[in-house]
Structure formats: structure tokens, C-alpha cells
Amino acid sequence: MEISVNLREKIDLPIFRTISTVADSSNVSCYVIGGFVRDLFLKRPSKDIDVVVVGSGIEVAKAVAAALGKNVKVNVFKNFGTAQLRHGKVEVEFVGARRESYQRDSRKPIVEDGTLEDDQNRRDFTINALAISLNGATFGEVIDPFDGLEDLRDMVLRTPLDPDITFSDDPLRMMRAIRFACQLEFDIDSVAFEALERNKERITIISAERIADELQKMMASRQPSMGFRLLDACGLLNLILPEVAALKGVETKEGIGHKDNFAHSLLVLDKVCQHSDNVWLRWAALLHDIGKPISKRFDPVVGWTFHNHNFLGEKMIPQLFRRLKFPLSDSMKYVQKLVGLHMRPIVLSQETVTDSAIRRLLFDAGDDIDDLMLLCEADITSKNQERVKRFLTNFKLVRTKLRELEEKDRIRNMQPPIGGEEIMELFNLPPCAKVGVLKTAIKDAILDGVIPNDREAAWAFLLKRAAAMGLKPVALPEKPH
């Protein structure tokens, strides 16, 4: 990889010049370090700047803020020895150079003041240990004690020190290794990868929130499947996402095998990623078949079956979300819905597409119908190109029907034209099963095309159905509007 860049020109910005002036006047050494430096060489955008001060980062931050003007506020985190300020569109964090040591049962380090060398030693990867001097006399000089620039050129992730120590001290670095490999599309050095395998059990001391954060960043990358393959290869996947790890493998009976559902799910994920940046749609793609391992059965006549795997998978989502501390709100319901419904368009594409079936699909999917169709199209991964072509052609028919019926019947997110309270008032009923039966009958009549989706037709249908149940209105309703 070509990584040449004019550093002096790139960091010749007001914020860095101000830091330089303050550092020289305070007689301390200051360096910009970490991800910002790495991304300069990789020509990637970066708005977060980390500055290491050989001295008090908090004091330098306050002095820089004062030099920048009255409107610049410093947020001080005394317990961590850090301070942050925002200047324009960038956020700058100042920290004193430090050395760290760890206890076996915690990733929280014992921190002491240190040198720049100490601070670079504690970094996770050589490409994140690169530093650039901000002092006047050496402004723009790169300090690269671990050949991080060479690793950038080679597109490889290595740890500055012994990877067993690096990963054991702070096991979150194992997740960061996978995430960076995925985001940057770098290889993990073989020595470091072997250390990942040896230290994988250490991940159990990391909070679910921190693991989930790395997974989300990985899932937002161009090709997250790369990260899940690495998680599997080093043994972390089974510890973090056992539901996904369980998809692995092919079983054969009587000469009949089934596809590897892990490989299939990653292929579906890749196909979805080509069309959508929606992270939760990507999660639905990864998880759409997690019900298959527990629903798998062998039938000597038809071979392997996975009956109701979509509904079983839908029921598994809440437990997975709770374990990873993912939001138990609309995001979870969205993933559940797509996992539960993902077989419906596929079944429709194999059958004569009736208006009733399309209306019900549109009603159940609501505003998520387009995402569901994208997931289902990605789910067709057969090596038989004629089969793929036939499915995709039928999906076009399903999409056309969806558009036509939506324009005609307004089914998406439909609320029944007559509510339960109106039914109770009309027939002088308390809350009871009969009210629910009548509401469902109206909804089904609309979805089956028996009546149009309007209030007047619903009233007429309601009165007729209620009469068949022996119910009479207390007073005839006025002509509905």
C-alpha cells in the first residue's frame, strides 16, 4: 500500500499550531498519536485527535482552550487524567504519557506517569502507536519505534509487545484486532492470531457493552463477514455469538447433505451489505437462520428439513439482544420481524401469488416491507443459476403486486376502520372475546379482498357479521363518514 503523505502540510492547522505554541511555552513535549495519525497515512477521515503530553494533559488542555478563545470549553476527567475540548468539527483529547500494568482478573490498568516510549508500548497495535511531534523544533516528525509505517504498507496488524501479554492484559484488544482487520481490510499477523486463539477465554472479563460496541463497528464496515470468519477461526465466535457458531457444519445421512448455514448466512450478509448501510438489517441477515440448528430434522423421503426455523429464530432474538446489551426496543422488534417473516416472500415466489397473500404480507411487514424483500432476495444463494433467476423473476412479480395493492388498498400499517371501543358501544358489550372476533373479522375481510379498506364498507360488514352472532346494535349508527 502506498502511504506517502506530506505530514507538515496535513497537520499545519490552527489547532495543532496552538498546541505547539502552548507546549513550547510550557516546556513539555506533545505528540498527536493513535488513530488520527494512522488515518492520516491511510487517507481516511478522522475527527478525533488524541494528544499525549509528557506531563499534565489536563493543564495543557486548559492552556490550549484559553489560547483558542472564550467559547472553547474543557471537559476534565480527573480520575482518568484526561481532558477534552472541541474545536470546530474535531474533538481533541489530552492525556499525560503513562505506563500501565494489569491484574489478572481485570482489564482496568494500574496507571503511572511515564514517557512517550512507555505510552507507545501500551498501545494495542503498531499502526496505532505512531506519533507525530507537535513541538516547534520537531514539528511533523514521526516517532515509529515498532515499524508501524511498514505494517501500514504491508496492511498487517501486529502488537507492539508480546501479543500474549497485550491480549491477556486487555482482552478487548482481541475484539479490536478483529474489528480493525475488518474495517481496514488488513491481515492479522500470524503470531498475533495464534495469541488470539490462546487467549480467547479471557474475553469473559469484558463487559457485554464493550463487546457489542466492537461488533457494531465491525457490522458497519464494508464487508463484515470477514470479521465473523476471523471470530470463528480464533474461537471467539462461540463465546460471543454461540447462536451463529451453531450454524457451522454440514451433516450427511443416507448420502444426503445440507448446506453450511454459517457460510450461507455470511453470503446473505455480504449481499445485503452491497445494497444497504442499515446495521440492523445487516444483523437480520446474519441471524435470519439461527433457528435452523434446533429445527433440523432428517426425513428419509424429503431429506433435511428446517420447519418453522424462522419462528424459532424470531423467539431467540430477545435473549441474544439482552446478552449483548443491544437496545430492547424498536431495533430488536425490527430484527425479530425480519427474521420471523423472511420465509414469506420466498414461499410466495414459489406459488401463484394471490392478492390476499400479498395484502397479508404487506400488513404484517408494514414500513419494513422493502427491507424484508431485500433480505429475501439476498437469501437466494443457490449455485444453480437457473433456480436463482427463477426466484428473482418471481420476486419482481411479488414486488409489482405489492406496489399495486398498496396504491389500491392502503394496507401498509393499516388500522382497522372500526375500533374495539366503537364495537363495544354499538352493541353494549364489555371487553370480551366477541369484540376481538369482530375486529379480526373486519381485518381479515379487508386483507382477503371481501370488502374495500374503507369505513362505510366495514360498518356494513360489521352489522352483518354481528347479526350472525346474535348481536343487535343498541341504536343504529349514523351513516359513517
C-alpha positions as CSV (number, residue, x, y, z in Angstrom):
1,M,0.0,0.0,0.0
2,E,1.2,3.5,-0.8
3,I,1.1,5.7,2.3
4,S,3.2,8.7,1.4
5,V,1.8,11.9,2.8
6,N,3.1,15.4,3.5
7,L,2.7,15.4,7.3
8,R,3.8,19.0,7.8
9,E,1.1,20.2,5.4
10,K,-1.5,17.9,6.8
11,I,-1.0,19.0,10.4
12,D,-0.4,22.6,9.6
13,L,-3.7,23.5,11.1
14,P,-4.7,26.1,13.7
15,I,-5.4,23.6,16.4
16,F,-2.0,21.9,16.1
17,R,-0.2,25.2,15.8
18,T,-1.9,26.3,19.0
19,I,-1.0,23.1,20.8
20,S,2.6,23.5,19.6
21,T,2.8,27.1,20.9
22,V,1.4,26.1,24.3
23,A,3.6,23.0,24.6
24,D,6.8,25.0,23.9
25,S,5.8,27.8,26.3
26,S,5.0,25.2,29.0
27,N,8.3,23.4,28.3
28,V,6.6,20.0,27.7
29,S,6.7,17.5,24.9
30,C,3.4,17.0,23.0
31,Y,2.5,14.4,20.3
32,V,-0.5,13.6,18.3
33,I,-0.8,9.8,18.4
34,G,-3.0,6.8,17.6
35,G,-5.9,6.6,15.2
36,F,-5.6,10.1,13.8
37,V,-2.1,9.5,12.8
38,R,-2.9,6.1,11.3
39,D,-5.7,7.6,9.3
40,L,-3.6,10.4,8.0
41,F,-1.4,7.8,6.3
42,L,-4.3,5.8,5.2
43,K,-6.1,8.9,3.9
44,R,-9.2,8.1,5.9
45,P,-11.3,10.8,7.5
46,S,-10.9,11.2,11.3
47,K,-12.4,13.8,13.6
48,D,-11.0,12.5,16.9
49,I,-7.5,13.6,17.9
50,D,-5.5,12.1,20.7
51,V,-2.7,14.2,22.1
52,V,-0.1,12.7,24.5
53,V,1.7,15.1,26.8
54,V,4.8,14.2,28.7
55,G,3.5,16.0,31.7
56,S,-0.1,17.0,32.7
57,G,-2.5,16.6,29.8
58,I,-5.2,18.4,31.8
59,E,-3.1,21.5,32.3
60,V,-2.1,21.6,28.6
61,A,-5.7,21.2,27.6
62,K,-6.8,24.2,29.8
63,A,-4.0,26.3,28.3
64,V,-4.9,25.4,24.8
65,A,-8.5,26.2,25.4
66,A,-7.6,29.6,26.8
67,A,-5.4,30.3,23.8
68,L,-8.3,29.3,21.4
69,G,-10.8,31.7,22.9
70,K,-13.6,32.1,25.5
71,N,-16.1,29.9,23.7
72,V,-13.9,26.7,24.0
73,K,-14.9,24.6,26.9
74,V,-12.7,21.9,28.5
75,N,-14.2,18.7,29.9
76,V,-11.9,17.3,32.6
77,F,-12.0,13.7,33.7
78,K,-9.7,13.8,36.6
79,N,-10.0,10.1,37.6
80,F,-8.6,9.2,34.1
81,G,-6.1,12.1,33.9
82,T,-7.7,13.2,30.6
83,A,-9.3,16.4,29.3
84,Q,-11.3,17.0,26.1
85,L,-12.2,20.1,24.1
86,R,-14.0,20.6,20.8
87,H,-12.6,22.9,18.1
88,G,-14.7,23.3,15.0
89,K,-15.6,19.8,13.8
90,V,-12.8,18.0,15.7
91,E,-12.6,16.7,19.3
92,V,-9.2,16.7,20.9
93,E,-8.4,14.6,23.9
94,F,-5.3,15.3,26.0
95,V,-3.7,12.7,28.3
96,G,-0.4,12.5,30.1
97,A,2.0,9.9,28.9
98,R,1.7,6.8,31.1
99,R,2.8,3.3,31.7
100,E,0.3,0.6,32.6
101,S,0.3,-2.7,34.5
102,Y,-2.6,-5.1,34.9
103,Q,-4.0,-7.6,37.3
104,R,-5.2,-11.0,36.0
105,D,-8.9,-10.5,36.8
106,S,-9.4,-7.0,35.4
107,R,-8.7,-5.1,32.2
108,K,-8.5,-1.8,34.3
109,P,-4.8,-0.9,34.4
110,I,-2.7,0.4,37.3
111,V,-1.5,3.7,35.8
112,E,1.7,5.6,36.5
113,D,3.2,8.7,34.8
114,G,5.6,7.6,32.0
115,T,7.5,8.6,28.9
116,L,6.4,8.7,25.3
117,E,8.1,5.3,24.9
118,D,6.0,3.9,27.8
119,D,2.9,5.3,26.2
120,Q,3.6,3.7,22.8
121,N,4.4,0.4,24.5
122,R,0.9,0.2,25.9
123,R,-0.8,0.7,22.5
124,D,-2.7,-2.2,21.0
125,F,-1.2,-2.3,17.6
126,T,1.9,-0.9,15.9
127,I,-0.2,1.1,13.5
128,N,-1.9,2.8,16.5
129,A,1.4,3.5,18.2
130,L,2.6,6.0,15.6
131,A,3.2,9.5,17.0
132,I,3.9,12.9,15.4
133,S,5.7,15.6,17.3
134,L,3.9,18.9,17.8
135,N,6.7,20.8,19.4
136,G,8.1,23.7,17.3
137,A,11.7,22.3,16.7
138,T,10.5,18.9,15.7
139,F,7.0,19.7,14.3
140,G,5.8,17.0,12.0
141,E,8.4,14.4,12.8
142,V,7.2,10.8,13.1
143,I,8.1,8.6,16.1
144,D,7.7,5.0,15.0
145,P,9.6,2.6,17.3
146,F,7.7,-0.5,16.2
147,D,7.8,-0.1,12.4
148,G,4.1,0.8,12.3
149,L,4.6,2.5,8.9
150,E,6.0,-0.7,7.4
151,D,2.9,-2.6,8.8
152,L,0.7,0.0,7.2
153,R,2.4,-0.6,3.9
154,D,2.1,-4.4,4.4
155,M,-1.6,-4.0,5.6
156,V,-0.9,-6.1,8.6
157,L,-1.9,-5.9,12.3
158,R,0.9,-6.6,14.9
159,T,1.1,-5.8,18.5
160,P,4.0,-3.6,19.8
161,L,4.9,-6.1,22.5
162,D,4.3,-9.8,23.1
163,P,0.8,-10.4,21.8
164,D,0.0,-12.8,24.7
165,I,0.7,-10.0,27.1
166,T,-1.2,-7.5,25.0
167,F,-4.3,-9.6,24.7
168,S,-4.3,-11.1,28.2
169,D,-3.8,-7.6,29.8
170,D,-6.8,-6.2,28.0
171,P,-8.8,-8.8,26.2
172,L,-10.9,-6.2,24.5
173,R,-7.9,-5.8,22.2
174,M,-8.8,-9.2,20.7
175,M,-12.1,-7.7,19.5
176,R,-10.3,-4.6,18.3
177,A,-7.9,-6.8,16.3
178,I,-10.9,-8.4,14.5
179,R,-12.7,-5.1,14.1
180,F,-9.6,-3.3,12.6
181,A,-8.9,-6.2,10.3
182,C,-12.4,-5.9,9.1
183,Q,-12.6,-2.1,8.9
184,L,-9.2,-1.6,7.3
185,E,-9.2,-4.9,5.4
186,F,-5.8,-5.8,6.9
187,D,-4.4,-9.2,7.8
188,I,-3.7,-10.1,11.4
189,D,-0.1,-11.2,11.9
190,S,0.2,-14.9,12.3
191,V,1.9,-14.6,15.7
192,A,-0.8,-12.3,16.9
193,F,-3.5,-14.5,15.6
194,E,-2.1,-17.5,17.4
195,A,-2.2,-15.4,20.6
196,L,-5.9,-14.6,19.9
197,E,-6.6,-18.4,19.9
198,R,-4.7,-18.9,23.1
199,N,-6.3,-16.1,25.0
200,K,-9.8,-16.3,23.7
201,E,-11.3,-17.4,27.1
202,R,-10.1,-14.0,28.6
203,I,-12.9,-12.3,26.7
204,T,-15.2,-13.4,29.6
205,I,-13.9,-10.5,31.7
206,I,-15.0,-7.9,29.2
207,S,-18.5,-6.3,29.6
208,A,-21.1,-7.1,27.0
209,E,-21.4,-3.4,26.2
210,R,-17.8,-3.2,25.1
211,I,-18.1,-6.3,23.0
212,A,-21.3,-5.1,21.4
213,D,-19.7,-1.8,20.5
214,E,-16.9,-3.5,18.6
215,L,-19.4,-5.8,16.9
216,Q,-21.5,-2.8,15.8
217,K,-18.4,-1.1,14.4
218,M,-17.5,-4.3,12.6
219,M,-21.0,-4.7,11.3
220,A,-20.9,-1.2,9.8
221,S,-17.8,-2.0,7.8
222,R,-17.8,-2.7,4.0
223,Q,-17.6,-6.4,4.4
224,P,-18.5,-7.5,8.0
225,S,-18.4,-11.2,7.0
226,M,-14.6,-11.0,7.1
227,G,-14.8,-10.2,10.8
228,F,-17.2,-13.1,11.6
229,R,-14.9,-15.5,9.8
230,L,-12.0,-14.3,11.9
231,L,-14.1,-14.6,15.1
232,D,-14.9,-18.1,14.1
233,A,-11.3,-19.0,13.2
234,C,-9.8,-17.9,16.5
235,G,-12.6,-19.4,18.6
236,L,-14.2,-16.1,19.9
237,L,-17.4,-16.6,17.9
238,N,-18.6,-19.5,20.0
239,L,-18.0,-17.4,23.2
240,I,-19.7,-14.3,21.9
241,L,-22.4,-15.4,19.5
242,P,-23.0,-19.2,20.1
243,E,-26.2,-19.0,18.1
244,V,-24.2,-18.0,15.0
245,A,-21.4,-20.5,15.7
246,A,-24.1,-23.3,15.8
247,L,-24.9,-22.7,12.2
248,K,-21.5,-24.2,11.1
249,G,-21.0,-27.5,9.6
250,V,-22.6,-30.0,7.1
251,E,-24.2,-33.2,8.2
252,T,-24.8,-36.1,5.8
253,K,-27.3,-39.0,6.1
254,E,-28.0,-41.6,3.5
255,G,-25.9,-39.7,1.1
256,I,-27.9,-36.5,1.6
257,G,-26.3,-33.4,3.0
258,H,-27.4,-29.9,3.7
259,K,-25.6,-26.6,3.0
260,D,-23.3,-25.0,5.6
261,N,-25.7,-22.4,7.1
262,F,-22.9,-20.3,8.6
263,A,-21.3,-19.9,5.2
264,H,-24.7,-19.2,3.7
265,S,-25.6,-16.6,6.3
266,L,-22.3,-14.7,5.7
267,L,-23.0,-14.7,2.0
268,V,-26.5,-13.3,2.6
269,L,-24.9,-10.7,4.9
270,D,-22.5,-9.7,2.1
271,K,-25.3,-9.4,-0.4
272,V,-27.3,-7.2,1.9
273,C,-24.3,-5.0,2.6
274,Q,-24.0,-4.3,-1.1
275,H,-27.4,-2.5,-1.0
276,S,-27.8,-1.2,2.5
277,D,-25.9,0.5,5.3
278,N,-28.7,-0.3,7.8
279,V,-26.8,-2.0,10.6
280,W,-29.9,-3.7,12.0
281,L,-30.9,-5.0,8.5
282,R,-27.4,-6.5,8.4
283,W,-27.9,-8.1,11.8
284,A,-31.2,-9.6,10.5
285,A,-29.2,-11.0,7.5
286,L,-26.7,-12.6,9.8
287,L,-29.3,-14.0,12.2
288,H,-32.1,-15.0,9.8
289,D,-31.3,-18.7,10.0
290,I,-30.3,-19.1,13.7
291,G,-33.4,-21.3,14.3
292,K,-32.1,-23.9,11.9
293,P,-29.8,-25.9,14.2
294,I,-32.7,-26.6,16.7
295,S,-35.3,-27.3,14.0
296,K,-33.1,-29.5,11.8
297,R,-34.6,-32.9,11.1
298,F,-33.9,-35.7,8.6
299,D,-36.7,-37.3,6.7
300,P,-35.7,-40.3,4.5
301,V,-38.2,-39.2,1.9
302,V,-37.5,-35.4,1.6
303,G,-34.1,-35.2,3.2
304,W,-33.2,-32.4,5.6
305,T,-35.9,-30.1,6.9
306,F,-35.8,-26.9,9.0
307,H,-39.6,-26.5,9.6
308,N,-40.5,-23.2,11.4
309,H,-36.9,-22.2,11.8
310,N,-38.0,-18.6,11.1
311,F,-40.4,-18.5,14.0
312,L,-37.9,-20.3,16.3
313,G,-35.2,-17.8,15.3
314,E,-37.6,-14.9,15.9
315,K,-38.0,-16.2,19.5
316,M,-34.3,-16.4,20.0
317,I,-33.6,-12.8,19.2
318,P,-34.6,-11.2,22.6
319,Q,-32.2,-13.4,24.5
320,L,-29.4,-12.6,22.2
321,F,-30.1,-8.9,22.4
322,R,-30.3,-9.0,26.2
323,R,-27.0,-10.8,26.4
324,L,-25.2,-8.3,24.2
325,K,-27.0,-5.4,25.8
326,F,-28.4,-4.3,22.5
327,P,-31.4,-2.0,22.6
328,L,-34.5,-3.9,23.6
329,S,-36.7,-1.5,21.6
330,D,-37.6,-0.9,18.0
331,S,-34.3,-2.2,16.8
332,M,-34.9,-5.6,18.4
333,K,-38.5,-5.7,17.2
334,Y,-37.3,-4.9,13.7
335,V,-34.8,-7.7,13.6
336,Q,-37.4,-10.1,15.1
337,K,-39.9,-9.1,12.4
338,L,-37.5,-9.7,9.5
339,V,-36.3,-13.0,10.9
340,G,-39.8,-14.2,11.5
341,L,-41.1,-13.1,8.1
342,H,-38.1,-13.9,5.9
343,M,-39.7,-17.1,4.5
344,R,-43.0,-15.5,3.5
345,P,-41.9,-13.8,0.2
346,I,-39.8,-16.8,-0.7
347,V,-42.9,-19.1,-0.3
348,L,-44.9,-16.6,-2.3
349,S,-42.4,-16.6,-5.1
350,Q,-42.8,-20.3,-5.4
351,E,-46.6,-20.2,-5.6
352,T,-49.3,-18.5,-7.5
353,V,-49.3,-15.1,-6.0
354,T,-52.8,-14.2,-4.7
355,D,-53.9,-10.7,-3.8
356,S,-54.9,-12.0,-0.3
357,A,-51.4,-13.3,0.4
358,I,-49.8,-10.1,-0.7
359,R,-52.1,-8.0,1.4
360,R,-51.3,-10.1,4.5
361,L,-47.6,-9.8,3.8
362,L,-47.9,-6.0,3.4
363,F,-50.0,-5.8,6.6
364,D,-47.5,-7.8,8.6
365,A,-44.3,-6.2,7.3
366,G,-45.6,-2.6,7.3
367,D,-42.9,0.0,6.6
368,D,-40.3,-2.7,6.7
369,I,-41.6,-4.4,3.5
370,D,-38.8,-3.1,1.3
371,D,-36.1,-4.2,3.8
372,L,-37.8,-7.6,4.0
373,M,-37.8,-8.0,0.2
374,L,-34.1,-7.0,0.1
375,L,-33.2,-9.7,2.7
376,C,-35.2,-12.3,0.9
377,E,-33.6,-11.6,-2.5
378,A,-30.2,-11.8,-0.8
379,D,-31.3,-15.2,0.8
380,I,-31.3,-16.8,-2.7
381,T,-27.7,-18.2,-2.8
382,S,-28.1,-21.3,-4.8
383,K,-25.3,-22.3,-7.2
384,N,-28.0,-23.3,-9.7
385,Q,-28.2,-20.1,-11.7
386,E,-31.5,-21.1,-13.4
387,R,-33.0,-21.5,-9.9
388,V,-31.7,-18.1,-8.8
389,K,-33.0,-16.5,-12.0
390,R,-36.5,-18.1,-11.5
391,F,-36.7,-16.9,-7.9
392,L,-35.6,-13.3,-8.7
393,T,-38.1,-13.1,-11.6
394,N,-40.9,-14.2,-9.3
395,F,-39.7,-11.7,-6.7
396,K,-40.2,-9.0,-9.3
397,L,-43.8,-10.2,-9.6
398,V,-44.2,-10.0,-5.9
399,R,-42.8,-6.5,-5.8
400,T,-45.1,-5.4,-8.6
401,K,-48.2,-6.8,-6.7
402,L,-47.1,-5.1,-3.5
403,R,-47.0,-1.7,-5.3
404,E,-50.3,-2.2,-7.0
405,L,-52.2,-3.4,-3.9
406,E,-50.6,-0.7,-1.7
407,E,-51.8,2.0,-4.1
408,K,-55.2,0.4,-4.3
409,D,-56.0,-0.8,-0.8
410,R,-53.6,1.2,1.5
411,I,-52.8,-1.9,3.6
412,R,-49.4,-0.9,4.9
413,N,-49.6,-0.1,8.6
414,M,-53.4,-0.4,8.3
415,Q,-55.5,0.3,11.4
416,P,-59.0,-1.3,11.2
417,P,-61.6,1.3,10.1
418,I,-63.7,0.5,13.2
419,G,-62.1,0.1,16.7
420,G,-62.9,-2.0,19.6
421,E,-64.4,0.8,21.7
422,E,-66.9,1.6,18.9
423,I,-67.9,-2.1,18.7
424,M,-68.5,-2.2,22.4
425,E,-70.5,1.0,22.4
426,L,-72.6,-0.1,19.3
427,F,-73.6,-3.5,20.8
428,N,-73.4,-2.5,24.5
429,L,-70.6,-5.1,25.1
430,P,-68.0,-5.2,27.9
431,P,-64.4,-6.1,26.8
432,C,-64.8,-9.7,25.7
433,A,-63.8,-12.3,23.1
434,K,-66.7,-11.3,20.9
435,V,-65.2,-7.8,20.4
436,G,-61.9,-9.4,19.3
437,V,-63.7,-11.8,16.9
438,L,-65.5,-8.9,15.2
439,K,-62.3,-6.8,14.9
440,T,-60.4,-9.7,13.5
441,A,-63.3,-10.5,11.0
442,I,-63.1,-6.9,9.7
443,K,-59.4,-7.1,9.3
444,D,-59.5,-10.5,7.6
445,A,-62.3,-9.3,5.2
446,I,-60.1,-6.4,4.1
447,L,-57.0,-8.5,3.7
448,D,-58.9,-11.2,1.8
449,G,-60.4,-8.6,-0.5
450,V,-64.0,-9.3,0.6
451,I,-64.5,-5.6,1.4
452,P,-62.5,-2.5,0.5
453,N,-60.4,-0.7,3.1
454,D,-63.0,2.0,4.0
455,R,-65.2,2.8,6.9
456,E,-68.6,2.5,5.2
457,A,-67.9,-1.0,3.9
458,A,-66.6,-2.0,7.3
459,W,-69.8,-0.8,9.0
460,A,-72.0,-2.8,6.7
461,F,-69.8,-5.9,7.1
462,L,-69.8,-5.5,10.9
463,L,-73.6,-5.3,11.2
464,K,-74.0,-8.4,9.1
465,R,-71.4,-10.4,11.0
466,A,-72.7,-9.3,14.4
467,A,-76.2,-10.3,13.4
468,A,-74.9,-13.8,12.5
469,M,-73.6,-14.0,16.1
470,G,-76.9,-12.9,17.5
471,L,-75.8,-9.4,18.4
472,K,-78.1,-6.4,17.8
473,P,-77.0,-2.8,17.9
474,V,-78.3,-0.7,20.8
475,A,-79.1,2.0,18.2
476,L,-78.5,2.0,14.5
477,P,-75.4,4.1,13.8
478,E,-75.5,7.2,11.7
479,K,-74.2,6.8,8.2
480,P,-70.4,6.6,8.7
481,H,-68.1,9.3,7.3
